[in-house]
Amino acid sequence: MSHTISSIDPSTGKEIANYNTHDSTYIEKALKKAQQASKNWRNVPLGERGKVLQAIASELRKQKQKLAELATREMGKPIQQSLDEVEKCARTFDFYAQEGKKLLADELVETDARKSYVSFQPLGVVFAIMPWNFPYWQVFRAMGPALTAGNTMVLKHASNISGCAIAIEDVIKKSGAPKGLFQTLLVPSSGVADIIAHPVISAITFTGSTSAGSKVASVAAAHIKKQVLELGGSDAYIILEDADMALAVKTCVDGRLVNSGQSCVAAKRFIAVKGIRKEFEKKMLEQMQQAKFGDPFDRANKIGPMARVDLRDELHEQVQKSIALGAKLLCGGYIPEQDGAWYPPTILSNVKKGMPAYDEELFGPVAAIIEAKDEKHAVQLANDSIYGLGAGIFSKNRKRAEQIAATELQAGNCFVNSFVHSDPRLPFGGIKQSGYGRELSGFGIREFVNIKTVFIQ
């Protein structure tokens, strides 16, 4: 049965387009097409797969302006960030085209056999369930390693960016890639479980909220299917007394406001030790107030609208509850009197355990400042979270900061004197309720392969 889903311009609240979801007959044909394509694709030599990936990267660059404008219209991302996102997708495909052969090479192992080695072979069809905040990057960072490994992919994207979802399939088709290599399925959330359970699907990759990830994992586990989950985050950035204050403040503001604050791995909790907390707070306030927000097509604006009004309202409720429990509002914290999903840069200080700003993920341009007694206390506060996606630390003592990042902070991505971001050369993922498994790099490419032992006597 088909339903209608709409794309709404978050800057105006007006409908951009509506789409009919795919019915069960269409989905069945698409899955069978993906299965047939996987039987052929797995036998394509890695060098030839690399040429297909390069063609896809080329098509991404060819359509960059159109793709970027579509993302900005559908979810409000500032236009320069949309352009950068498309380019990052292309660079990632360049990386896998160049490195795939090395990353998937057999690994010889010395045993008592005449010959023994580990081989990496594709699983089949990967089902990608992706969110709206990075309409292209979330998909291509999963697709790159999956296709390189010899799998095919079907996508269920967030309903509010269906235009982007369709555009991704168009990129793949126009690149000249084999038919069935990648397909977009327009389905409501209620249809996800049936696709996960379908015998054609070999594995699932999901990015989204922790609550939705739990449901996906439950269905996948019931059918004994591999999953990679990249879920929520409440990244803590520690600012020590010997930090380069100018660098720390700029990086923290940029890390909080990227994508209008709507990123699982955005900076969210800022833990400043007592001696420099007031200085950090003052300078962060100055820069947050200077950050321009408005029309996302105006390159002067650093922040656009949030993606949906309901998400903006949930964020505002978290801010108001935190203030009621004793947090101090330094700037922002109001709903502008205009149509759309607007929310200004906001800072909460005096944030304590028990407040939403401390305990929950703030998915929008809201910074929570927490004071720590000392370095040890700062690390304890950073780790005092159900999440473990990313963390940062600022200190001129790089050796000590590296030790804290490497051995003490509980997160999958720990950065020193920089804000956390993904890079195709490095694995990306979390621990605790931020999920499990890894995307990108060689670790990501091996998530969806059969790691096969071959023993010859």
C-alpha positions in Angstrom: 0.0 0.0 0.0 1.4 3.4 -1.0 1.5 6.5 1.3 2.4 10.1 0.6 5.4 11.7 2.3 6.3 15.4 2.1 9.4 17.5 2.1 9.0 20.8 4.0 11.3 23.8 3.6 12.4 24.3 7.3 13.2 28.0 6.7 9.5 28.8 5.7 7.5 25.8 6.8 6.1 25.5 3.3 5.9 22.2 1.4 8.5 21.7 -1.3 7.2 18.4 -2.8 5.4 15.2 -1.9 6.2 11.7 -2.9 4.4 8.4 -3.1 6.1 5.6 -1.1 6.9 2.4 -2.9 4.5 -0.5 -2.5 5.4 -4.1 -1.6 5.5 -5.1 -5.3 8.1 -2.4 -6.1 10.2 -3.3 -3.0 10.2 -7.0 -3.9 11.4 -6.3 -7.4 14.1 -3.9 -6.1 15.4 -6.4 -3.6 15.6 -9.1 -6.2 17.4 -6.7 -8.5 19.9 -5.9 -5.8 20.4 -9.6 -5.1 21.1 -10.4 -8.8 23.4 -7.4 -9.1 25.4 -8.6 -6.0 26.0 -12.0 -7.7 27.7 -10.2 -10.6 29.4 -7.4 -8.7 31.1 -9.7 -6.2 33.0 -11.2 -9.2 34.2 -7.9 -10.6 37.9 -7.4 -9.9 38.8 -4.8 -7.4 40.5 -2.6 -10.0 37.3 -2.5 -12.0 35.3 -1.8 -8.9 37.6 1.2 -8.3 36.8 2.6 -11.8 33.1 2.5 -11.0 33.7 4.3 -7.7 35.8 7.0 -9.5 32.9 7.4 -12.0 30.5 7.9 -9.1 32.9 10.5 -7.6 33.0 12.3 -10.9 29.2 12.4 -11.2 29.0 13.8 -7.6 31.2 16.6 -8.6 29.3 17.2 -11.8 26.0 17.5 -9.9 27.6 19.2 -6.8 25.7 22.6 -7.0 22.3 20.9 -7.7 22.8 18.4 -4.9 23.9 21.1 -2.4 20.9 23.3 -3.2 18.5 20.4 -2.7 19.9 19.5 0.7 19.8 23.1 1.8 16.1 23.4 0.7 15.1 20.1 2.3 16.8 20.3 5.7 18.2 23.8 6.0 21.9 23.2 5.9 24.0 26.4 5.1 24.8 26.2 1.4 28.6 26.2 1.8 28.3 23.2 4.2 26.1 21.4 1.7 28.7 22.0 -1.1 31.5 20.7 1.3 29.4 17.6 2.1 29.1 16.6 -1.5 32.8 17.1 -2.1 33.6 15.0 1.0 31.5 12.2 -0.4 33.5 12.3 -3.7 36.8 12.3 -1.8 35.7 9.3 0.1 35.0 7.4 -3.1 38.3 8.5 -4.5 39.9 7.0 -1.3 38.2 3.6 -1.7 38.9 3.5 -5.4 42.6 4.0 -4.7 43.0 1.9 -1.5 40.3 -0.8 -1.9 42.7 -3.4 -3.3 45.1 -3.0 -0.5 42.4 -3.0 2.2 40.9 -6.2 0.9 44.1 -8.1 0.2 44.4 -11.6 1.5 46.4 -11.9 4.8 48.8 -14.8 4.9 49.1 -16.4 8.3 51.9 -18.9 9.2 50.5 -22.1 10.7 51.3 -25.8 10.4 49.5 -25.8 7.0 51.2 -25.8 3.7 49.4 -22.5 3.2 46.8 -20.6 5.2 45.4 -17.2 4.9 42.4 -14.9 5.6 40.2 -13.8 2.7 37.6 -11.1 2.7 34.5 -11.7 0.6 31.2 -9.8 0.3 28.0 -10.7 2.2 25.5 -9.7 -0.4 22.9 -6.9 -0.1 23.3 -4.3 2.6 20.3 -2.3 3.8 21.2 1.3 4.8 18.8 3.2 7.1 20.0 6.8 7.2 19.0 10.1 8.9 18.4 13.6 7.5 21.2 15.6 9.1 23.9 14.8 6.5 21.7 13.7 3.5 24.6 12.6 1.3 27.5 12.0 3.6 25.7 9.5 5.8 24.8 7.4 2.8 28.1 7.6 0.8 30.3 6.9 3.9 28.4 3.6 4.2 28.1 3.0 0.5 31.8 3.5 -0.3 33.2 0.6 1.8 30.2 -1.6 1.1 30.5 -1.4 -2.7 34.2 -1.7 -2.6 33.9 -5.0 -0.7 31.6 -6.3 -3.4 28.2 -5.8 -1.8 25.2 -4.0 -3.2 23.0 -1.6 -1.3 19.4 -0.5 -0.8 18.6 2.7 1.1 15.7 3.8 3.3 16.4 7.5 3.9 14.7 9.9 6.3 11.3 10.9 4.9 11.8 14.6 5.1 14.7 14.4 2.6 13.2 12.1 0.0 14.4 14.5 -2.8 18.0 13.9 -1.7 17.3 10.1 -1.5 16.1 10.1 -5.1 19.0 12.3 -6.2 21.5 9.8 -4.8 20.1 7.0 -6.9 20.2 9.4 -9.9 23.9 10.0 -9.3 24.7 6.3 -9.3 22.6 5.7 -12.5 24.2 8.6 -14.4 27.7 7.5 -13.4 27.2 4.4 -15.5 27.4 2.0 -12.6 25.9 -1.5 -13.0 22.1 -1.7 -12.6 21.0 -2.7 -9.2 24.2 -1.6 -7.5 22.4 1.0 -5.4 18.7 1.7 -5.1 16.6 4.1 -3.0 13.4 2.7 -1.4 10.8 5.3 -0.4 9.2 3.6 2.6 7.7 4.8 5.9 9.4 3.8 9.2 6.7 1.1 9.6 8.0 -0.7 6.6 11.6 -1.0 7.8 11.2 -4.2 9.9 9.9 -6.2 6.9 12.9 -5.2 4.8 15.4 -6.1 7.5 13.7 -9.5 7.8 13.7 -10.1 4.0 15.9 -13.1 3.1 17.7 -11.0 0.4 19.1 -8.6 3.1 22.4 -9.8 4.5 23.4 -6.9 6.8 22.2 -3.5 8.1 23.9 -0.2 8.6 22.0 2.3 10.6 22.7 5.9 11.7 20.2 7.7 13.9 18.8 8.0 17.4 19.7 5.5 20.1 16.0 4.6 20.6 15.5 3.9 16.8 18.8 2.0 16.7 17.7 -0.3 19.5 14.6 -1.2 17.5 16.6 -1.9 14.3 19.1 -4.0 16.3 16.3 -6.0 17.9 14.8 -6.9 14.5 18.2 -7.6 12.9 19.2 -9.8 15.9 16.0 -11.8 15.6 17.0 -12.7 12.1 20.7 -13.2 12.9 21.9 -10.3 10.7 25.0 -8.3 11.1 24.5 -4.6 12.0 26.6 -1.5 12.3 25.0 1.2 14.5 26.1 4.8 14.7 23.7 6.4 17.3 23.4 9.5 19.4 26.1 11.4 21.1 26.7 14.0 23.8 30.3 14.8 23.1 32.3 16.4 25.9 35.1 18.8 25.2 37.5 19.4 28.1 39.3 22.7 28.4 42.3 22.5 30.7 44.0 25.5 32.4 46.9 25.5 30.0 44.7 25.4 26.9 45.3 27.8 24.0 42.2 29.8 24.8 41.7 31.4 21.4 42.0 28.0 19.7 39.8 26.2 22.2 37.0 28.8 22.0 36.9 29.0 18.2 37.1 25.2 17.9 34.3 24.7 20.5 32.0 27.2 18.8 32.7 25.8 15.4 32.2 22.2 16.7 28.9 23.2 18.4 27.4 25.1 15.4 28.4 22.9 12.5 25.3 21.8 10.6 23.3 24.2 12.9 24.3 21.9 15.8 22.5 18.9 14.3 25.2 16.3 14.4 25.6 13.1 16.5 29.3 13.9 16.8 29.0 17.7 17.3 30.5 19.3 20.4 27.8 19.5 23.0 29.1 19.6 26.6 32.0 22.0 27.4 33.8 21.1 30.6 36.1 23.9 31.7 38.3 23.6 34.8 37.5 26.1 37.5 40.5 28.3 37.0 39.6 29.3 33.4 35.9 28.6 33.3 34.8 32.3 33.5 37.3 33.3 30.8 36.2 30.5 28.5 32.5 31.2 29.1 33.0 34.9 28.4 34.8 34.4 25.1 32.5 31.6 24.0 29.5 33.9 24.6 31.1 36.6 22.5 31.6 34.3 19.5 28.3 32.5 19.8 26.5 35.9 19.8 28.5 36.9 16.7 27.5 33.8 14.8 25.0 34.9 12.1 21.9 32.8 11.6 19.4 33.2 8.9 18.7 32.3 5.2 20.8 29.2 4.6 21.4 30.3 1.0 23.2 33.4 2.3 26.8 32.5 2.7 27.2 35.1 5.4 25.1 33.0 7.7 26.8 30.2 9.7 23.5 28.7 11.0 20.4 27.9 9.1 17.1 26.7 10.5 16.8 23.3 12.3 15.5 20.6 10.0 11.9 20.3 11.5 9.7 22.3 13.8 9.0 19.4 16.0 12.7 18.9 16.6 13.2 22.6 17.3 10.4 22.4 19.9 11.9 19.4 21.6 15.2 21.2 21.9 13.6 24.3 23.3 11.8 22.1 25.9 15.1 20.6 27.0 16.5 24.2 27.4 13.6 25.4 29.4 13.7 22.3 31.7 17.4 22.8 32.3 16.8 26.5 33.2 14.0 25.5 35.6 16.5 23.1 37.3 19.1 25.9 37.8 21.0 26.3 34.5 21.9 29.9 33.6 20.8 31.1 30.2 23.6 33.3 28.7 22.2 33.8 25.2 19.5 32.6 22.9 17.0 30.2 24.4 13.8 31.5 22.6 11.7 30.6 19.6 11.8 33.4 17.0 8.5 34.9 15.9 8.7 33.7 12.3 7.6 30.7 10.2 10.0 27.8 10.0 12.2 25.8 12.4 14.5 28.6 13.6 16.4 28.5 16.9 19.3 30.9 17.8 22.7 30.1 19.1 22.2 29.3 22.8 24.5 28.9 25.8 23.6 27.3 29.2 26.0 27.7 32.1 26.0 26.2 35.5 24.8 22.9 34.0 24.6 20.0 36.5 23.8 16.3 36.5 20.0 15.8 36.4 19.4 18.5 33.8 18.5 17.6 30.2 21.5 19.7 29.1 23.8 17.4 31.1 22.1 14.0 30.7 20.6 14.1 27.2 21.7 14.8 23.7 21.0 18.4 22.6 20.5 18.1 18.9 20.7 21.8 17.8 22.8 25.0 18.4 22.8 24.8 22.2 26.0 24.7 24.3 26.1 23.3 27.8 29.0 24.7 30.0 30.0 22.5 33.0 32.6 23.5 35.6 35.2 20.9 36.7 37.3 21.2 39.9 40.4 19.9 38.2 41.7 17.7 35.4 40.7 14.5 37.1 37.2 15.8 37.7 36.9 17.0 34.1 37.6 13.5 32.8 35.1 12.0 35.2 32.4 14.5 34.0 33.2 13.8 30.4 32.8 10.1 30.9 29.6 10.5 33.0 27.3 9.9 30.0 25.3 7.1 28.5 27.0 8.1 25.2 30.5 7.5 23.9 30.8 8.8 20.3 33.3 11.6 20.4 35.3 13.7 22.9 37.9 16.4 22.7 40.6 17.9 25.0 42.4 21.2 24.8 45.9 21.6 26.3 49.3 22.9 25.3 50.7 19.8 27.0 50.1 17.6 24.0 51.8 14.5 25.6 49.4 14.6 28.6 46.4 15.4 26.5 47.2 12.5 24.2 47.4 10.2 27.2 44.0 11.3 28.4 42.5 11.0 24.9 44.1 7.6 24.3 43.5 5.9 27.6 41.0 7.8 29.8 38.2 9.3 27.7 35.4 6.8 27.0 34.5 7.4 23.3 35.2 6.0 19.9 36.8 9.2 18.5 39.0 11.3 20.8 40.6 14.4 19.4 43.3 16.8 20.9 43.1 20.5 20.1 40.6 19.9 17.3 36.9 19.3 17.0 35.8 15.7 16.3 35.1 14.9 12.6 35.1 11.9 10.3 37.8 11.1 7.8 37.7 8.1 5.3 41.3 7.2 6.4 40.2 6.7 10.0 37.6 4.4 11.6 34.5 6.2 12.9 32.0 4.9 15.5 31.0 4.8 19.1 30.7 2.8 22.3 28.0 2.6 25.0 24.7 3.9 23.7 26.4 5.6 20.8 26.4 2.2 19.0 28.9 -0.4 17.8 30.8 -1.3 14.7 32.9 1.1 12.6 32.5 3.0 9.4 35.3 4.2 7.1 38.9 3.1 6.7 39.9 -0.5 6.5 37.9 -1.3 9.7 34.7 -0.1 8.0 35.3 -2.0 4.8 35.6 -5.3 6.9 32.3 -4.8 8.7 30.3 -6.3 5.8 32.5 -9.1 4.6 32.9 -12.8 5.3 36.3 -12.9 7.1 37.1 -16.4 5.7 39.9 -18.7 6.9 41.5 -20.7 4.0 43.7 -23.7 5.1 45.6 -25.9 2.6 47.5 -28.9 3.8 
